[in-house]
Amino acid sequence: MTEKKKLYIIDTNVLVYDPKALFSFDNSWLGLPINVLEELDQLKEETSDRGRNARAVIRSLDELRTQGSLREGISLSNGGTLQVLFPDTELPTTKMLKEKSPDNEILLIALSFKQKGYPVEFITKDLNARVKANALEIVAVDYLKGRVSEDKFYHGWVKATAPSIQLKGEFPEALHEVKEQHDLKKNEFILLENQNNPFVYRVFRYLGGKKFKEAVQPKFSWPLEARNPQQLMALDLLLDKEIKLVTLFGPAGTGKTFLALLAGLHQVLIEDEYQKMLISRPVVPLGRDIGFLPGDIQEKLHSWMLPIHDNIEFIVHQAAMENHLKSVVSEDDYGQKHSKHGRRESHRRHIAGELGQVEQLMHRGKLSLEAITYMRGRSIPYQYILIDEVQNLTPHEVKTLITRVGEGSKIILAGDPYQIDSPYLDFSSNGLVVSSERFKGQSIFGSVYLESSERSELSRLASDLL
């Protein structure tokens, strides 16, 4: 008896996730339920990535139909065969799932072929569909092409130990040992810790070949610095003018947005490296949306940009406190008599000359808060660009943002891939993780996963316990 060929049945969500999925199964028989075509037809009108991918699949199918009958099966260039499948209403077991839904109808088609003796494998990214398929004794698997594991994604750094004597040298020998043991990418960091005391460490960045660069505490005009090795790595990338794209990962409170703002303000206001800082973040609400916001575009954006306001105000506060302490010490040392009002006015002028509140920076043309919606079609030269909460953007949306970067600009993508608010994205498919995985190893790119919360003890406990 001749063994029947295995049939791979493709779910709609697989094609929406990867519009080229039909061409990813070499020498295989692919079944596309007619219900999938119906769902693609409904999705094609959307202006989102789902709609764009649905239209791409439909165009591919339109090209394939010119080669023969989709119902009978069409040969693909990779040696496979694609066939559109229809329900078999003659099988009594097709009444097992009575609810009329696209998912159930697709499962019934898979079940009908299984009962005819074909080995069937259902490919879907829908977890519940896989559970129902299992209940029907249909083999169901996730579509894993391009998937990034949550525990194996690119962190941007590796850890190693070294004896104290080596840590005192210019370039410890342990660096070359780490290079031989790991497939280091350009601009990947090595955290060398003392064998007996992990709080004694040095950080180096791999530049390719046999070259390494040590990351040291930057000297800001304000009393702020990195609090842990990963923050030191992040600042090293953020302040390097040769690095044009930086991705920062990490849970709440690790300092992603704060470090990017600190480095940006320093390079815009003190070093004049960039004309201004442009900040944007997706408008995806946490929990139930409260509806439309009143006012013009800047008034609408204000609520979404409050984290930016908070971080800049913290930097301003730290700078003001430092200047206040300096003025008090100056009075004590030299016996100068200034009124309280005079000291405060002096502090205010000094801070305004360097920093200022968000509104002041915007008025001076040093800061702009933009809506991602209006970024398409722009070319942005000589600006420091920060896109926050990127885990809520699709790879296509991130591509659109990165391709806006003009001459002399730098773009930073920051976010937490473990906290995704978009219902259509997961850890593996969001734009932040995909961008980091695709760009790793490029000389103008660097990435850092920040693992230690510095916001507060309560914030750290919330990340661990909740």
VOGU-3710 file (C-alpha; in Angstrom, 3 decimals, decimal comma):
1> mtekkklyii> 0,000/0,000/0,000  1,398/3,392/-1,042  1,796/5,823/1,849  -0,146/9,023/1,294  1,755/12,315/1,133  1,778/14,556/4,195  -0,491/17,609/4,007  0,454/20,898/5,682  -2,633/23,055/6,266  -1,798/26,755/6,689
11> dtnvlvydpk> -3,844/29,031/8,973  -4,593/32,687/8,151  -2,509/34,061/11,023  0,608/32,393/9,602  0,239/34,314/6,328  -0,498/37,557/8,178  2,650/36,987/10,266  4,816/36,070/7,238  3,359/36,773/3,768  6,103/34,594/2,242
21> alfsfdnswl> 5,202/31,565/4,336  3,697/29,769/1,321  7,213/29,523/-0,119  8,900/28,355/3,082  7,966/24,637/2,836  10,288/22,994/0,319  9,031/19,871/-1,497  5,817/19,856/0,515  2,078/19,661/-0,148  0,447/22,816/1,191
31> glpinvleel> -3,273/23,116/1,775  -4,927/26,513/1,931  -8,533/26,259/3,213  -11,015/28,404/1,301  -11,897/30,040/4,638  -8,377/31,477/4,752  -9,032/33,298/1,485  -12,217/34,709/2,991  -10,335/35,994/6,045  -7,612/37,517/3,865
41> dqlkeetsdr> -10,339/39,288/1,892  -11,654/40,848/5,115  -8,185/41,904/6,271  -7,002/43,450/2,999  -8,826/46,742/3,669  -6,924/47,408/6,884  -4,207/50,081/6,852  -2,189/48,124/9,427  0,606/45,605/8,860  -2,036/42,885/8,866
51> grnaravirs> -3,741/44,498/5,906  -0,447/45,031/4,081  0,558/41,389/4,539  -2,893/40,150/3,523  -2,649/42,128/0,287  0,839/40,722/-0,357  -0,451/37,138/0,000  -3,389/37,840/-2,302  -1,027/39,229/-4,955  1,125/36,107/-4,713
61> ldelrtqgsl> -1,928/33,873/-5,125  -3,095/35,941/-8,078  0,257/35,364/-9,801  0,139/31,609/-9,039  -3,366/31,136/-10,455  -2,069/32,057/-13,916  -0,038/28,820/-13,844  -3,000/26,487/-13,390  -5,880/25,615/-11,100  -5,517/26,420/-7,397
71> regislsngg> -8,243/23,871/-6,668  -6,347/21,083/-8,439  -2,933/22,210/-7,161  -0,116/24,380/-8,524  3,578/23,519/-8,488  5,811/25,981/-6,625  9,391/26,924/-7,481  10,677/25,235/-4,294  9,359/21,843/-5,373  6,178/22,048/-3,348
81> tlqvlfpdte> 2,514/22,053/-4,333  -0,142/24,551/-3,257  -3,808/23,604/-3,272  -6,941/25,418/-2,107  -9,049/23,081/0,076  -12,832/22,959/0,426  -15,061/21,442/3,160  -16,223/17,860/2,776  -19,847/17,957/3,927  -20,403/14,238/3,337
91> lpttkmlkek> -18,337/13,205/6,346  -20,635/12,911/9,418  -17,808/13,746/11,815  -17,608/17,255/10,348  -20,572/18,103/12,614  -18,416/17,716/15,732  -17,790/21,469/15,816  -21,169/23,137/15,405  -20,160/26,753/15,884  -19,813/28,593/12,586
101> spdneillia> -16,406/30,231/12,855  -13,461/30,402/10,423  -11,208/28,554/12,886  -13,639/25,681/13,315  -14,248/25,388/9,583  -10,519/25,206/8,937  -10,193/22,506/11,595  -13,026/20,552/10,000  -11,234/20,610/6,656  -8,098/19,306/8,367
111> lsfkqkgypv> -10,171/16,616/10,092  -11,771/15,493/6,836  -8,382/14,914/5,206  -7,152/13,091/8,299  -10,142/10,747/8,133  -9,317/10,042/4,500  -5,995/8,662/5,658  -3,706/11,607/4,928  -1,008/12,569/7,475  -2,096/16,117/8,361
121> efitkdlnar> -0,155/18,835/10,151  -1,952/22,078/11,010  0,356/25,131/10,999  -1,041/27,995/13,088  0,091/30,720/15,438  -3,246/30,625/17,267  -2,682/28,896/20,613  -6,341/28,014/21,136  -6,603/26,612/17,611  -3,687/24,308/18,433
131> vkanaleiva> -5,473/23,194/21,610  -8,698/22,403/19,710  -6,714/20,577/17,008  -5,117/18,429/19,678  -8,555/17,562/21,034  -9,482/16,394/17,524  -6,238/14,378/17,393  -4,847/16,599/14,632  -1,132/17,384/14,807  -0,785/21,166/15,233
141> vdylkgrvse> 2,422/23,187/15,465  3,455/26,814/15,635  5,043/28,551/12,640  8,556/29,176/13,935  10,410/30,683/10,984  12,250/33,778/12,211  11,157/33,161/15,801  13,440/34,454/18,537  13,514/32,602/21,849  12,770/34,692/24,934
151> dkfyhgwvka> 15,858/33,357/26,692  18,224/33,393/23,711  17,686/36,775/22,066  20,669/39,052/21,487  21,575/40,763/24,772  24,493/42,762/23,390  26,930/41,588/26,068  28,513/38,506/27,627  29,908/37,964/31,118  33,265/36,461/32,092
161> tapsiqlkge> 35,607/36,399/35,080  39,247/37,394/35,317  41,893/37,458/38,092  42,647/40,756/39,798  46,066/41,064/38,173  44,504/41,007/34,710  41,875/43,598/35,572  44,689/46,013/36,397  46,206/45,767/32,913  45,279/47,874/29,905
171> fpealhevke> 43,642/45,018/27,996  43,230/41,813/30,062  44,193/38,541/28,406  40,763/37,186/29,296  39,290/39,320/26,503  40,896/37,153/23,831  39,819/33,994/25,646  36,212/35,235/25,635  36,514/36,038/21,935  37,571/32,456/21,212
181> qhdlkknefi> 34,740/30,995/23,294  31,922/33,187/21,961  30,850/34,291/18,513  31,231/37,963/19,381  29,454/40,489/17,173  30,833/43,940/16,446  29,990/46,332/19,289  29,113/43,470/21,634  30,313/44,083/25,197  32,345/41,906/27,539
191> llenqnnpfv> 31,719/42,331/31,265  34,864/41,178/33,045  34,280/40,593/36,746  36,792/39,838/39,458  36,869/36,120/40,241  36,274/36,778/43,937  34,262/40,005/43,875  31,669/40,657/41,109  31,395/44,289/42,214  34,891/44,841/40,862
201> yrvfrylggk> 34,617/44,822/37,102  35,600/46,412/33,806  33,589/46,683/30,602  35,011/46,386/27,074  33,393/46,688/23,655  34,485/44,404/20,827  35,308/46,369/17,671  36,189/43,471/15,398  39,433/41,605/14,723  41,593/41,918/17,811
211> kfkeavqpkf> 40,376/45,375/18,784  38,604/46,220/22,031  37,521/49,532/23,551  36,991/50,068/27,263  33,731/51,651/28,355  34,324/54,252/31,075  32,069/56,604/32,998  31,269/59,586/30,744  31,735/63,105/32,074  28,448/64,964/31,921
221> swplearnpq> 27,842/68,582/32,844  25,328/67,267/35,364  25,882/65,006/38,416  24,611/61,842/36,757  26,372/58,619/35,825  25,815/54,931/35,088  24,780/52,908/38,135  25,601/49,442/36,833  27,648/47,770/34,064  24,749/47,575/31,605
231> qlmaldllld> 23,983/51,278/31,983  27,665/51,945/31,327  27,411/49,883/28,123  24,318/51,787/27,039  25,943/55,188/27,561  29,030/54,040/25,666  26,855/53,318/22,615  24,619/56,358/23,030  27,585/58,743/23,128  29,511/57,113/20,269
241> keiklvtlfg> 29,000/59,254/17,162  29,885/56,332/14,879  26,957/54,239/16,159  23,843/55,299/14,244  21,334/52,776/15,614  21,003/51,638/19,240  18,420/49,252/20,708  17,872/49,254/24,477  15,955/46,405/26,135  14,950/45,979/29,727
251> pagtgktfla> 12,106/45,799/32,249  10,595/48,833/33,959  13,020/50,981/35,920  16,254/49,847/34,266  16,857/53,322/32,825  16,286/52,832/29,098  14,447/56,102/28,477  16,405/58,013/31,095  19,824/57,073/29,676  18,747/57,853/26,124
261> llaglhqvli> 17,439/61,276/27,212  20,532/62,025/29,282  22,895/61,216/26,410  20,687/63,074/23,954  20,436/66,258/26,022  24,203/66,266/26,554  24,951/65,906/22,855  22,333/68,446/21,781  22,816/71,144/24,455  26,468/70,794/25,454
271> edeyqkmlis> 28,340/69,258/22,516  26,142/70,628/19,683  26,532/67,276/17,949  22,887/67,318/16,821  20,555/70,180/16,005  17,790/68,875/18,235  16,286/65,804/19,849  13,167/64,216/18,345  11,107/61,915/20,570  8,194/59,701/19,627
281> rpvvplgrdi> 6,345/56,727/21,077  3,388/54,621/19,919  -0,054/55,536/21,226  -1,047/52,090/22,490  -2,983/52,382/25,785  -2,387/50,204/28,859  -5,755/48,759/29,797  -9,043/50,309/28,656  -8,770/53,403/26,485  -10,458/56,579/27,811
291> gflpgdiqek> -11,491/57,732/24,352  -10,550/60,770/22,303  -8,353/63,450/23,850  -9,190/67,148/23,328  -6,936/69,813/21,867  -4,409/70,131/19,059  -1,722/67,564/18,243  0,674/68,750/20,976  -2,075/68,733/23,595  -3,106/65,224/22,555
301> lhswmlpihd> 0,505/64,035/22,700  1,101/65,498/26,155  -0,564/62,576/27,946  1,429/60,030/25,959  4,684/61,909/26,536  4,433/62,213/30,336  7,263/59,647/30,850  9,525/61,943/28,811  8,515/64,930/30,946  9,188/62,935/34,128
311> niefivhqaa> 12,705/61,906/33,070  13,731/65,373/31,885  12,421/66,918/35,096  14,497/64,431/37,082  17,645/65,413/35,151  16,854/69,109/35,693  16,263/68,472/39,413  19,592/66,661/39,825  21,441/69,452/38,030  19,712/72,107/40,140
321> menhlksvvs> 20,574/70,306/43,382  24,231/70,076/42,350  24,387/73,784/41,544  22,653/74,620/44,819  25,239/72,639/46,798  28,065/74,313/44,890  26,700/77,776/45,648  26,343/76,975/49,365  29,922/75,678/49,523  31,110/78,758/47,632
331> eddygqkhsk> 29,439/81,036/50,212  30,997/79,201/53,138  34,473/79,154/51,583  34,638/82,773/50,517  32,207/84,396/52,927  30,161/85,822/50,115  26,751/87,175/51,151  23,955/86,520/48,686  20,259/86,697/49,321  18,166/83,546/49,012
341> hgrreshrrh> 16,373/85,142/46,054  19,698/85,950/44,385  20,961/82,386/44,753  17,746/80,952/43,379  17,779/83,299/40,393  21,399/82,400/39,671  20,514/78,700/39,758  17,538/79,264/37,501  19,607/81,112/34,868  22,341/78,470/34,942
351> iagelgqveq> 19,915/75,589/34,533  17,926/77,354/31,834  21,146/77,906/29,901  21,781/74,162/29,788  18,505/72,356/30,314  15,127/73,855/31,030  11,708/72,251/31,180  10,270/70,382/28,208  8,265/73,400/27,056  11,395/75,607/27,199
361> lmhrgklsle> 13,443/73,109/25,198  10,686/72,908/22,585  10,465/76,699/22,393  14,245/76,896/21,858  13,995/74,372/19,034  16,093/71,805/20,882  13,334/69,242/21,428  10,320/68,072/19,460  7,677/65,523/20,430  6,253/63,830/17,360
371> aitymrgrsi> 3,437/61,396/16,587  4,668/58,219/14,870  1,639/58,448/12,577  3,168/61,427/10,762  6,736/60,130/10,415  6,189/58,411/7,044  7,691/60,258/4,078  10,019/62,435/6,159  13,794/62,700/6,011  15,299/63,681/9,361
381> pyqyilidev> 18,919/64,964/9,216  21,239/65,958/12,094  18,871/64,921/14,866  19,032/62,618/17,871  15,916/60,445/17,521  14,436/58,463/20,408  11,554/56,067/19,797  10,240/54,702/23,090  8,025/51,637/23,771  9,084/50,100/20,448
391> qnltphevkt> 7,891/46,654/21,542  4,406/47,848/20,517  5,470/48,483/16,913  5,595/45,989/14,065  8,839/45,293/12,153  7,393/47,161/9,167  6,632/50,223/11,299  10,164/50,161/12,729  11,577/49,828/9,210  9,584/52,910/8,220
401> litrvgegsk> 11,065/54,841/11,166  14,669/53,768/10,603  14,502/54,629/6,901  13,518/58,189/7,906  16,950/58,732/9,489  18,885/61,267/7,424  22,485/62,389/7,219  24,159/62,993/10,570  21,276/61,558/12,631  21,190/58,815/15,243
411> iilagdpyqi> 18,173/56,727/16,259  17,561/54,905/19,534  14,877/52,236/19,886  13,924/51,472/23,489  11,378/49,147/25,043  10,515/46,060/27,062  9,609/43,050/24,857  8,156/41,311/27,924  5,446/43,982/28,242  3,610/44,180/24,931
421> dspyldfssn> 0,276/46,013/24,883  -0,500/45,439/21,193  -2,828/42,434/20,718  -1,187/41,465/17,413  2,433/41,208/18,536  4,443/38,841/20,708  8,017/38,618/21,944  9,334/37,244/18,682  7,394/39,359/16,194  7,645/42,885/17,644
431> glvvsserfk> 9,775/45,481/15,885  12,263/45,948/18,729  13,409/42,315/18,892  13,327/41,823/15,121  15,439/44,949/14,514  18,057/43,912/17,052  18,323/40,407/15,597  18,604/41,677/12,027  21,163/44,423/12,717  23,465/42,589/15,157
441> gqsifgsvyl> 27,021/42,492/13,863  26,736/45,714/11,843  29,462/48,245/12,607  26,989/51,131/13,073  24,705/49,198/15,426  24,798/48,302/19,101  22,361/46,776/21,570  22,184/46,367/25,347  19,816/44,431/27,565  19,566/46,230/30,924
451> esserselsr> 18,639/43,747/33,642  18,882/45,720/36,916  16,082/48,045/38,019  17,342/51,368/39,402  13,985/53,093/39,833  13,227/51,968/43,375  13,143/48,879/45,569  9,363/48,720/45,095  9,710/48,838/41,291  12,280/46,033/41,361
461> lasdll> 10,066/43,864/43,551  7,045/44,517/41,330  9,016/43,351/38,270  10,063/40,170/40,077  6,841/39,305/41,902  3,959/40,445/39,704
//
